[in-house]
Amino acid sequence: MEDGFLRRAAAEAIKAAFFCTAFCLLAEALFAVFIRAYAPSYAVVSAVNWGIKCLGASVGSLIFVRGDRAFFKGLAAGAVACFATMLIFGAVGGFHLTPLFLLEVPLMAAVGGAGAVIGRFLRKER
């Protein structure tokens, strides 16, 4: 592999992860308004958080990941976004690691990879 490919791949994965993190922060801030108003259960809050993170990972990879080995770049973007959102949300509200976090990392990585592959096919990059 050439050095230029690795730089482009890292740049694409970081852009996708940054988009996902920004999307999650904005969506979670909007969701916090509904949490205050309706006080849903912890299960609902957790499910919506996972949905927001997965949507952000897939859309970020769909938009920013291009070219060869899109699936692997999407995997990296999803995993990096998972750790970035965990660190940022932990800094804001305190770290609450649960065993479900071990499921969240591969799930977001897989969703990021799937989003990158779908984006590649939508752009007709075969």
Steps between C-alpha positions, in 0.01 A plus 500: 500500500617844427536782751247719318231234528547467874480876548182525293349202680578646842368841395173350374452292815572798724261725306226238525564450872500877560170535314350216703618653826364845410172346383468305825568807713237704317240222497558418866463868593166509320397173660584641844210742457261207464660321794428802720144529375389136499744319735519171307645185654870414488433232239344754264784746549759228440325375186470850355868569578603182316276592208647848476856367513435232238328749271790741536758228429323378188428846358851625577655203322250526216597862434873511569644157418589443136707274281677173564456309823201708598372232736816503710514879506137501613580246771776725628278808484223328697737374769675838536163677517385260772802575717480875427133524598566291811781732606305819430180381666708370790667837541161672503296264715747270669628163388242224526648200324269203473549157346286624211792721394680182392212445257486863393853508358459215248145611419607854412799367308275268298246774434781735392634235263154435358442872449830530314415208271152639430651840425748343263224321311281811489790693346560205264866460605560139408 
